[in-house]
Each structure stands twice: as C-alpha cells, then as structure tokens.
Amino acid sequence: MKTTDKLFVPSLPTLWPHMLMAPPRPGALPPFSSPNARYFYFARNAVWLTIKMLRLDGGEVLMPAYHHGVEVEAVVDAGAIPRFYRVGSRWDVDVADVAKRITPKTRALYLIHYAGFPGPVDAMRKLADEHGIPLIEDCALSLLSSDGATPLGTTGDVGIFCLYKTLPVPNGGALVVNGKRSYSLPEPPAPPLASTFSHTVSALLQNLELRGGAVGRGLRGLVRSVGHGAVKAASVERVATGTQHFDRRHVDLGMSPLTKRIALAQDLEGIVEARRRNYFLLLGRLRDVSPPLFNQLPAGVSPLFYPMVVQDKELLLAKLREKGIDAIDFWKRFHPACDPSEFPEVAQLRRTILEIPCHQDLSPEVMGQVADVVREALKSERRPSKRAS
C-alpha cells in the first residue's frame, strides 16, 4: 500500500485469489484435527445443537455476564435457561462467583474465551467435574488459540468454534466433542451456493481494495454496485454472517465445502505468528496513550484483535473509520435475561472496550500506520475544543 493512499484496514482477513485453488496443508489444528467434529454455517448452530445433544432442555446453563447475546439466544431457543456469573474488568472470570451460583438446577457450565485470551478452563473443568455436569467451551472468538500448549476447545466436554472471524472463509462454525463419549450427530446440509458465492466475492473484493489502494477501491465499488443489482434481480438468498440474532430458520444449515477447502489450505501456524507480531507492534506503540486490556501476550494466544480501554468509544470509533480503519465495537448490549445492574464491571467493559484489527492480512508497515492514526485520534480526543477554551 502506498503511503499516499487512504488506509483500508478491514476488521476481518480477506480472501486472496490463490487460496481458492491452494492444496490442503499438513498439520491441522483444532477443530480440523479433531476426529469428532461437525461443521455448521454458524457457531450459534453448534451452541443450539449442543444444548439438544447434552439434553439440557429445561435445565439451567451458567453463562458469563459478558457475552455477545446470540449464544444466549441459541441456548434459550434450544430450551435451556441461562443464568449468569461475574466477569471482571480484564475479562477475568470470577471462578469463586461461578462456584457460588451453581445450584441443583445447574445442568452445565459455559465458558467463553475472549478474543483468543484463555479463560480459566482448568478451574472450570474442575468445578464441572465436582458437580457432575458438562463444560461447554465457547471458542468462537479464539480459533487457533492455546492455553500454553493446550489448544482451546479441547478441555471442555464440547468445544465450539467460529471460522470466519479468524480465517478468510465465507461461513463456518464447528462443534467438537471431546472425551470418550460419542454422539450420533447429523451431518447438516450445505448452504445455498448463491449465498456462499456472494460472501466469497465480497471477501475477494475486500482483498482487491487491500492490495490495490485507490484503484482497487474504485474497482471494488464498481463491482459491488453491479453485483448488488444482479443479486436483487435474481432474488438470491444471502444468509448473512456476523448478524446479531439467532434465527431458527438457519439452525440446520451446514458449512460450505468451499469453506473447508479454503480453511485447510491456510498456513495456520503462520497466521498465529502474524497476529502475535501485529499485536506486539500495537502494544509497543499504543500502551503509553491508552491502557491495553492486556499488557502482555501469553504463549499460545492467537489474538483476534487488539483490545484497548477508551473513554469516548463512539467518537473514537467514528474517527478511525473515517480514516479507513474498521475498528470493532465489541458486545455493546446485555441479553435481556441478564440484569446489567448486577454486573457493573461488565457494563463498564461494554462502554469502554474498543478493538483494533491485527489480523494476518496486515503487514508491519500497515500496522505502523494504524498505530499512528490511533495515537492521533486519541490525542485529538483529549485536546480541549476552541469553544471550551
């Protein structure tokens, strides 16, 4: 990217054309290396099926108060009752609070690993075993991440993954059953080809803009305008990813074969290395102007993005997007079943955490530009306005 070009920093990795024909690579990581895996269009479909598979209908599932909401919707739709436990200001699960909230009605523990950073999975495993209930590990934000040498999603009775947040694929979620017990799981049907095609083209166009600067941006805009008209005229059913709510109509949708082909062709270890490099670069350049949520990157962590604490999230988000950085506004709202007044630390997290992309598509040069833009936005946020002076 030329320095004279406007930045284009997408929130998720893009699809490079050569990936469509690349052969599978050896040495896959979970969930691809797991023998007991089923693949779905969404990770939320895997959450729904897990509730049914473990026969948790009518029982209570103890979940973190810091959640997206769509996973809670899937739990509720499947017939279970969510109850919530405390998460602290550094995404730290309060294991003592979890233990205190377990009752005879509790049928499962649900642990979310936030943005690649491991939760206390060993302590939660111990609690689950003491009470004779399963542990569900939600790794939707933590594909390819490990707790030291232990891959996330392999300690719980079930591991749940989302593929398209970390890899440049059009859709994909996975359910992995760990341990000796086996379940007869249905093989979900492939999604509509038109929907997969639409998402694939979108990811290719983002890559065109990423590589082509102003020229790529113009071509992407032209193709998108033509494509939108064609999609509308053909009445193509596009099942959107990244949506905010669970939709029962899509619960049986499987993952496209193209997704698995692209995923297995990725250099997974290289992706982890690139994400860690980019995180460290941002940490070194930004820690003095905005407190990072994590001041270190533990071994094995593959960060989904760089989370930082800000005062005026909406203002900073707008400034960064104006400069071409698609920063992420992570999990703003509580699910209606969770009382915000009971969890003030989580309410504060929802108000103040902003995430900066650090994925594998972004070179050190681009990350340096991103750091400069973020620093300037933070400084201008703190300058007194002329009117105030």
C-alpha positions in Angstrom: 0.0 0.0 0.0 1.4 3.4 -1.0 1.7 6.0 1.8 -0.4 8.4 -0.3 -3.3 6.0 -0.4 -6.1 6.2 2.1 -5.8 3.3 4.6 -8.1 0.4 4.1 -8.0 -1.9 7.2 -10.9 -4.3 7.3 -11.9 -5.8 10.6 -11.5 -9.4 9.3 -9.0 -11.1 7.0 -9.7 -11.0 3.3 -9.6 -13.8 0.7 -6.6 -13.9 -1.7 -7.4 -15.4 -5.1 -4.7 -18.1 -4.9 -6.4 -19.5 -1.8 -9.3 -20.8 -3.9 -7.0 -23.4 -5.6 -4.4 -24.0 -3.0 -3.9 -27.6 -1.8 -4.5 -28.7 1.8 -1.6 -28.2 4.2 -0.5 -30.8 6.7 -0.5 -30.3 10.5 -4.0 -29.0 11.0 -5.1 -27.6 14.4 -8.4 -28.0 16.2 -11.2 -28.2 15.2 -9.8 -29.6 11.9 -7.6 -32.1 13.6 -10.4 -33.3 15.8 -12.0 -36.7 14.9 -15.4 -35.9 16.4 -16.2 -32.6 14.7 -19.3 -31.4 12.9 -19.4 -28.2 10.8 -22.2 -25.7 10.5 -22.9 -22.4 8.8 -22.8 -20.5 12.2 -21.1 -21.3 15.5 -24.5 -20.4 17.1 -25.9 -23.5 15.3 -23.4 -25.6 17.2 -24.5 -23.9 20.5 -28.1 -24.9 19.8 -27.2 -28.5 18.9 -25.0 -28.8 22.0 -28.0 -28.0 24.2 -30.1 -30.6 22.5 -27.2 -33.2 22.3 -26.4 -32.9 26.0 -30.2 -32.9 26.9 -30.0 -29.6 28.8 -33.6 -28.7 27.8 -35.4 -27.4 30.8 -32.3 -27.1 32.9 -30.1 -24.1 33.7 -26.8 -23.2 32.0 -24.5 -21.0 33.9 -23.0 -18.4 31.4 -20.8 -15.3 31.6 -22.4 -11.9 32.1 -20.0 -10.7 29.4 -21.5 -12.2 26.2 -22.5 -11.3 22.7 -26.1 -12.3 23.2 -26.6 -14.5 20.1 -25.2 -17.5 22.0 -27.6 -16.8 24.8 -30.4 -16.7 22.3 -29.4 -20.1 20.9 -29.4 -21.5 24.4 -32.9 -20.2 25.1 -34.2 -21.3 21.8 -32.9 -24.8 22.4 -35.0 -24.9 25.6 -32.4 -24.2 28.4 -32.5 -21.4 30.9 -29.5 -19.1 31.1 -28.1 -17.9 34.4 -25.1 -15.6 34.7 -21.8 -15.2 36.6 -19.4 -12.3 37.1 -16.6 -11.3 34.7 -14.1 -8.7 35.8 -12.7 -5.6 34.2 -9.9 -7.6 32.5 -12.1 -10.3 31.0 -11.3 -12.3 34.1 -13.9 -14.9 35.0 -14.7 -14.9 38.8 -14.4 -18.7 39.4 -15.5 -18.2 43.1 -18.7 -16.5 41.8 -19.3 -19.4 39.4 -19.0 -21.9 42.3 -21.3 -19.8 44.4 -24.0 -19.7 41.7 -24.1 -23.5 41.0 -27.4 -25.0 42.3 -29.1 -28.4 41.9 -30.8 -26.8 38.8 -27.5 -26.1 37.1 -27.0 -28.6 34.2 -23.9 -27.2 32.5 -21.1 -24.6 32.8 -20.5 -22.3 29.8 -17.1 -20.6 29.4 -16.2 -18.1 26.7 -12.6 -17.5 25.7 -12.5 -13.8 24.8 -10.6 -12.8 21.6 -8.1 -15.6 21.8 -7.2 -15.0 25.5 -7.8 -18.2 27.6 -10.3 -18.2 30.4 -9.8 -20.3 33.5 -10.6 -23.5 31.7 -8.8 -25.9 34.1 -10.6 -24.4 37.1 -13.9 -24.5 35.3 -13.2 -28.2 34.3 -12.6 -29.0 38.0 -15.8 -27.3 39.0 -17.8 -29.1 36.4 -16.4 -32.5 37.4 -17.1 -31.8 41.1 -20.7 -31.3 40.3 -21.0 -33.9 37.6 -22.1 -31.5 34.9 -20.6 -30.8 31.4 -18.4 -27.9 30.5 -19.1 -26.1 27.2 -16.0 -24.2 25.8 -17.0 -21.4 23.5 -14.0 -20.6 21.2 -16.0 -18.6 18.6 -13.5 -15.7 19.2 -10.5 -18.0 19.8 -9.9 -20.2 16.8 -6.2 -21.3 16.7 -5.5 -20.1 20.2 -4.0 -22.2 23.1 -3.6 -22.0 26.8 0.1 -22.6 26.8 0.5 -25.9 24.9 -3.2 -26.9 25.3 -5.4 -25.9 22.3 -8.6 -24.0 23.4 -11.7 -26.1 22.9 -10.1 -29.4 23.9 -10.6 -29.3 27.6 -14.4 -29.0 27.8 -16.8 -31.7 27.0 -17.7 -29.7 23.9 -15.7 -27.1 22.0 -17.4 -24.6 19.8 -15.6 -22.6 17.1 -16.3 -19.9 14.5 -14.2 -20.0 11.4 -14.9 -16.8 9.5 -13.8 -14.4 12.3 -10.2 -15.7 12.0 -10.0 -17.2 8.5 -10.9 -15.7 5.1 -13.8 -18.1 4.6 -17.4 -17.4 3.6 -19.1 -19.1 6.6 -18.4 -21.8 9.1 -18.7 -23.0 12.7 -17.7 -26.2 14.3 -18.8 -28.4 17.2 -16.1 -30.7 18.6 -17.0 -33.5 21.1 -14.1 -34.3 23.4 -13.5 -37.4 25.5 -14.6 -41.0 25.0 -18.4 -40.4 24.8 -19.7 -40.3 21.3 -22.9 -38.9 19.9 -24.9 -39.6 16.8 -24.8 -36.1 15.2 -26.5 -35.3 11.9 -24.4 -34.1 9.0 -26.0 -30.8 8.2 -26.8 -29.9 4.5 -24.6 -27.5 2.6 -25.9 -23.9 2.5 -27.2 -22.3 -0.7 -24.5 -22.0 -3.3 -25.6 -18.4 -4.1 -25.1 -17.3 -0.5 -21.6 -18.9 -0.4 -20.7 -17.3 -3.7 -21.9 -13.9 -2.5 -19.7 -14.0 0.6 -16.7 -15.3 -1.3 -16.9 -12.5 -3.9 -17.2 -9.9 -1.1 -14.0 -11.3 0.6 -12.2 -11.2 -2.8 -13.3 -7.6 -3.4 -12.0 -6.6 0.0 -8.7 -8.2 -0.8 -8.7 -6.2 -4.1 -9.1 -3.0 -2.2 -6.5 -4.0 0.4 -3.9 -4.7 -2.3 -4.9 -2.1 -4.9 -5.2 1.1 -3.0 -7.3 3.8 -4.7 -7.5 1.7 -7.9 -8.7 -1.3 -6.0 -11.2 0.7 -4.1 -12.7 2.1 -7.3 -12.9 -1.4 -8.9 -14.4 -2.8 -5.7 -17.1 -0.1 -5.7 -17.9 -0.7 -9.4 -18.2 -4.5 -9.0 -20.3 -4.1 -5.8 -22.8 -1.8 -7.4 -23.2 -4.1 -10.4 -23.3 -7.2 -8.1 -26.0 -5.7 -5.8 -28.2 -5.1 -8.8 -27.7 -8.6 -10.1 -28.4 -10.2 -6.7 -31.5 -8.2 -6.2 -32.8 -9.0 -9.7 -32.1 -12.7 -9.2 -33.7 -12.8 -5.8 -30.6 -14.5 -4.3 -31.0 -15.7 -0.8 -27.9 -14.5 1.1 -27.6 -15.8 4.6 -25.6 -13.0 6.3 -22.8 -13.8 8.7 -22.0 -11.5 11.6 -25.6 -10.9 12.4 -26.7 -10.1 15.9 -29.5 -12.6 16.5 -30.2 -16.3 16.4 -32.5 -17.3 13.6 -34.2 -20.8 13.9 -34.7 -20.9 10.1 -30.9 -21.3 9.7 -30.2 -23.8 12.5 -29.8 -26.8 10.2 -27.5 -25.1 7.7 -24.1 -26.7 7.3 -20.8 -25.3 6.3 -20.0 -25.0 2.6 -17.4 -27.3 1.1 -15.6 -24.3 -0.2 -15.1 -23.0 3.4 -13.4 -26.3 4.4 -11.2 -26.2 1.3 -10.0 -22.7 2.0 -9.5 -23.3 5.7 -7.4 -26.5 5.2 -5.2 -24.6 2.7 -4.3 -21.9 5.3 -0.9 -21.7 6.9 -2.4 -21.8 10.4 0.8 -21.5 12.3 1.8 -18.6 10.1 -1.5 -16.9 10.9 -0.9 -17.2 14.6 2.6 -15.8 14.2 1.4 -12.8 12.1 -1.4 -12.0 14.6 1.0 -12.1 17.5 3.5 -9.9 15.7 0.9 -7.3 14.9 -0.5 -7.3 18.4 3.0 -6.7 19.9 3.5 -3.9 17.4 0.3 -2.1 18.5 1.1 -2.8 22.2 4.5 -1.2 21.9 3.1 1.9 20.0 -0.1 2.5 22.0 0.4 1.4 25.6 1.5 4.9 26.6 -1.5 6.7 25.2 -4.3 4.2 26.1 -4.2 1.4 28.6 -4.3 -2.0 26.9 -6.7 -4.6 28.3 -3.7 -7.0 28.4 -0.2 -5.7 28.8 1.3 -9.0 27.6 0.6 -11.8 25.2 0.8 -15.2 26.9 2.3 -18.1 25.0 -0.1 -19.8 22.6 -2.5 -16.9 22.3 -3.7 -16.0 18.8 -5.3 -12.6 19.3 -8.5 -11.9 17.4 -7.8 -8.2 17.7 -6.1 -5.6 19.9 -8.5 -4.5 22.7 -7.9 -1.2 24.4 -9.7 0.9 27.0 -11.1 4.2 25.8 -13.3 6.9 27.3 -15.4 8.0 24.3 -15.8 4.9 22.3 -18.3 6.2 19.8 -16.2 9.3 19.0 -13.0 7.3 18.6 -14.8 4.6 16.5 -16.1 7.3 14.1 -12.6 8.9 13.8 -10.9 5.6 13.0 -13.5 4.5 10.4 -13.2 7.9 8.8 -9.5 7.2 8.3 -10.2 3.7 6.8 -9.7 1.6 9.9 -12.7 -0.7 10.6 -12.3 -0.8 14.3 -14.7 -3.2 16.2 -17.3 -2.2 18.7 -17.4 -5.4 20.7 -20.5 -6.6 22.5 -22.3 -3.4 23.5 -25.5 -4.9 24.9 -26.6 -7.4 27.5 -29.1 -10.1 26.6 -32.5 -9.2 28.2 -32.2 -12.2 30.5 -29.1 -10.7 32.2 -29.6 -7.8 34.7 -26.9 -5.1 33.9 -27.2 -3.7 37.4 -25.9 -7.0 38.9 -22.7 -6.8 36.8 -21.2 -3.2 36.8 -17.8 -4.4 35.6 -19.3 -5.9 32.6 -21.4 -2.8 31.9 -18.1 -0.8 32.0 -16.5 -3.2 29.6 -19.3 -2.7 27.1 -18.9 1.1 27.3 -15.1 1.3 27.1 -13.5 -1.5 25.1 -12.6 -0.8 21.5 -10.8 -3.3 19.3 -8.2 -2.6 16.6 -7.7 -5.1 13.8 -4.4 -7.0 14.0 -5.1 -10.0 11.6 -2.8 -11.8 9.3 -3.5 -9.7 6.2 -1.9 -6.6 7.8 1.8 -6.0 7.2 4.1 -4.4 9.8 4.0 -1.2 7.6 0.3 -1.1 7.7 0.2 -1.8 11.4 2.6 1.2 11.9 0.2 3.4 10.0 -2.7 2.1 12.1 -0.8 2.9 15.3 -0.1 6.4 14.1 -3.8 7.0 13.3 -5.0 5.6 16.6 -2.4 7.7 18.5 -3.5 10.9 16.7 -7.2 10.1 17.3 -6.6 9.6 21.0 -4.6 12.8 21.3 -7.3 14.9 19.5 -9.9 13.3 21.7 -8.1 14.8 24.7 -7.5 18.3 23.3 -9.8 21.0 24.6 -12.0 22.3 21.9 -11.7 26.0 20.8 -15.2 26.6 22.2 -14.2 25.3 25.6 -11.1 27.4 25.7 
